[in-house]
Amino acid sequence: MLRIFALPLIFASTIAPLALAQVADSPAPVGETAAAAPDLHSIHKIFIDKLPNDLDQYLRAEFFKQMAGRISLVLDEKDADAILTGVSEEEKGTGAKITGRYLGLHDVATGSLSLVDKQRKQILWSGEAGDRSLVFGAMRRGGERKVAERLVSKLKKSMGN
């Protein structure tokens, strides 16, 4: 008689916790989730923050060269679908120019960008680039222009263009 009651008790004590754990791990219903961040394909208007070393100016020029018609640059942050922000560094001095620009041993200018949503709460994309060029380094453009060209190209690839 004891076996008849023990078997359901053992069964209930092992299966019930597993069922509860599965319910706790399941995602919330669609209506209860927080507002989803826009994906990169839905971004059409970008505001570019002021960046060090005038990288923002070079970025604007590169957007018009590489993504004309796909992306509009807006001058007011509230009109944008996303905001582009970041940092830029440039080494100064003759030694940096010779070993970096002419010999292509290291980056003279670098930049790191993040594309964030309108509320600046979620990062949609992030990338970094430098201006190093091993072949014909002295004859090619470098500095912030090269960094901007590479960063916009990376963003373009991520957006599927």
C-alpha positions in Angstrom: 0.0 0.0 0.0 2.9 2.3 0.8 4.3 1.7 -2.7 1.2 2.9 -4.3 1.4 6.3 -2.6 5.2 6.6 -2.8 5.4 6.4 -6.5 3.1 9.3 -7.3 4.8 11.3 -4.6 8.2 10.7 -6.1 6.9 11.5 -9.6 5.3 14.8 -8.4 8.4 15.9 -6.5 10.7 15.5 -9.6 8.5 16.6 -12.4 6.8 19.6 -10.8 10.1 21.6 -10.2 11.2 20.9 -13.8 7.9 22.2 -15.2 8.1 25.3 -13.0 11.7 26.0 -14.1 10.6 25.7 -17.7 7.8 28.2 -17.2 10.2 30.6 -15.5 12.7 30.4 -18.4 10.2 30.9 -21.1 10.2 34.4 -22.8 7.5 36.9 -21.9 4.5 37.3 -24.2 5.1 39.7 -27.1 2.8 42.4 -25.7 4.7 42.5 -22.4 8.3 43.0 -23.7 10.0 46.4 -23.7 10.2 48.4 -26.9 12.6 46.8 -29.2 15.6 48.7 -30.5 15.4 49.5 -34.2 17.6 47.3 -36.4 20.2 48.8 -38.8 17.9 48.3 -41.8 15.3 50.6 -40.4 17.7 53.5 -39.9 17.4 56.2 -42.5 18.2 59.5 -40.7 21.4 59.8 -38.6 22.6 62.7 -36.4 26.4 62.9 -36.0 27.7 64.3 -32.7 30.6 66.7 -32.6 33.8 64.6 -32.6 37.4 65.4 -31.8 39.8 66.3 -34.6 36.9 67.2 -36.9 36.1 63.5 -37.6 32.4 64.5 -37.7 33.1 66.7 -40.8 34.9 63.9 -42.6 32.2 61.4 -41.7 29.5 63.7 -43.2 31.5 63.8 -46.5 31.9 60.0 -46.5 28.2 59.4 -45.9 27.5 61.5 -49.0 30.1 59.6 -51.0 29.2 56.1 -49.9 25.6 56.1 -48.8 23.9 58.9 -50.8 20.2 58.1 -51.1 20.3 55.4 -48.4 21.0 57.6 -45.4 20.0 61.2 -44.7 22.1 63.2 -42.3 20.0 65.5 -40.0 21.2 68.5 -38.1 18.8 68.2 -35.2 19.1 65.2 -32.9 15.3 64.9 -32.4 14.8 64.3 -36.1 17.1 61.3 -36.2 16.4 57.6 -36.2 19.9 57.1 -34.6 22.8 59.0 -33.3 26.5 58.5 -34.3 28.9 59.3 -31.5 32.5 58.3 -30.7 36.1 59.3 -30.1 39.1 60.1 -32.3 42.8 60.3 -31.6 45.7 61.6 -33.8 49.4 61.3 -33.0 51.3 64.5 -33.6 54.9 65.0 -34.3 57.5 64.2 -36.9 58.4 60.7 -35.5 54.8 59.6 -35.6 54.4 60.9 -39.2 57.5 59.1 -40.4 56.9 55.7 -38.8 53.2 55.8 -39.2 52.4 57.6 -42.5 55.5 56.9 -44.6 56.6 53.5 -43.3 53.1 52.2 -42.4 54.2 50.8 -39.1 51.3 52.1 -37.0 48.2 54.2 -37.1 48.6 58.0 -36.9 44.9 58.6 -36.6 42.3 56.3 -35.1 38.6 56.5 -34.5 35.9 54.5 -32.7 32.2 55.1 -33.3 28.9 53.9 -31.9 25.5 54.2 -33.5 23.0 54.4 -30.7 19.2 54.7 -30.6 17.4 58.0 -30.1 17.3 57.7 -26.4 21.0 56.8 -26.2 20.1 53.6 -24.3 21.1 50.9 -26.8 24.1 50.5 -29.0 23.0 49.5 -32.5 26.4 49.2 -34.1 30.0 49.9 -33.1 33.3 50.0 -35.0 36.8 51.2 -35.0 39.4 52.0 -37.6 42.8 53.5 -38.1 44.6 55.1 -41.1 47.5 52.7 -41.5 48.5 51.8 -45.0 51.3 49.4 -45.7 51.5 49.9 -49.4 52.1 53.4 -50.8 51.3 54.9 -47.5 52.9 58.2 -48.3 51.0 58.5 -51.6 47.5 57.8 -50.1 45.3 60.0 -48.1 45.5 59.3 -44.4 44.5 60.8 -41.1 40.9 61.5 -40.1 39.7 61.2 -43.8 41.0 57.7 -44.1 39.5 56.8 -40.7 36.1 58.2 -41.7 36.2 56.3 -45.0 36.9 53.0 -43.3 34.3 53.5 -40.6 31.5 54.5 -43.0 32.4 51.5 -45.1 32.1 49.2 -42.1 28.7 50.6 -41.2 27.6 50.3 -44.8 28.5 46.6 -44.8 26.7 46.1 -41.5 23.6 47.8 -42.9 23.6 45.5 -45.9 24.5 48.1 -48.6 
